[in-house]
Amino acid sequence: MIKVVKNTATEIAVTFKENSTVANPFYLIQVQNTQDEIVSTITPTDISTSKDRYNLFSITSPLAKGEYYYTAYDSDIEDPTIGDVIGVVEYGIFVVDSTEDLEDNVYL
């Protein structure tokens, strides 16, 4: 599971490289909201110092608070789009936390 905070730079460590079929891969993360099924993409930049052991990304997500399914793809093109991807390197749950999206009208 990947957990980020909305509109805040959050560092995540993953192991995308171990499943990549590209020598020097770039990545695209596609997320789908579990409630409304809206699909968005994130193009993270790998800031890790040892890319063969792990991938470290700093992600600032504008996504609304909630749970998402994610699929991470590799590509040999920098800043890939979904049409540029080569293969799936990982999939799972992507959670966005936020204090901005709290309900104002909650009645007990």
Secondary structure in CASP SS format (residue, H / E / C, confidence):
PFRMAT SS
TARGET T0000
AUTHOR 0000-0000-0000
METHOD secondary structure of the structure
MODEL  1
M C 1.00
I E 1.00
K E 1.00
V E 1.00
V E 1.00
K E 1.00
N C 1.00
T C 1.00
A C 1.00
T E 1.00
E E 1.00
I E 1.00
A E 1.00
V E 1.00
T C 1.00
F C 1.00
K H 1.00
E H 1.00
N H 1.00
S C 1.00
T C 1.00
V C 1.00
A C 1.00
N C 1.00
P C 1.00
F E 1.00
Y E 1.00
L E 1.00
I E 1.00
Q E 1.00
V E 1.00
Q E 1.00
N E 1.00
T C 1.00
Q C 1.00
D C 1.00
E C 1.00
I C 1.00
V E 1.00
S E 1.00
T E 1.00
I E 1.00
T C 1.00
P C 1.00
T C 1.00
D E 1.00
I C 1.00
S C 1.00
T C 1.00
S C 1.00
K C 1.00
D C 1.00
R C 1.00
Y C 1.00
N E 1.00
L E 1.00
F E 1.00
S E 1.00
I E 1.00
T C 1.00
S E 1.00
P C 1.00
L C 1.00
A C 1.00
K C 1.00
G E 1.00
E E 1.00
Y E 1.00
Y E 1.00
Y E 1.00
T E 1.00
A E 1.00
Y E 1.00
D E 1.00
S E 1.00
D C 1.00
I C 1.00
E C 1.00
D C 1.00
P C 1.00
T C 1.00
I H 1.00
G H 1.00
D H 1.00
V C 1.00
I C 1.00
G E 1.00
V E 1.00
V E 1.00
E E 1.00
Y E 1.00
G E 1.00
I E 1.00
F E 1.00
V E 1.00
V E 1.00
D E 1.00
S C 1.00
T C 1.00
E C 1.00
D C 1.00
L C 1.00
E C 1.00
D C 1.00
N C 1.00
V C 1.00
Y C 1.00
L C 1.00
END
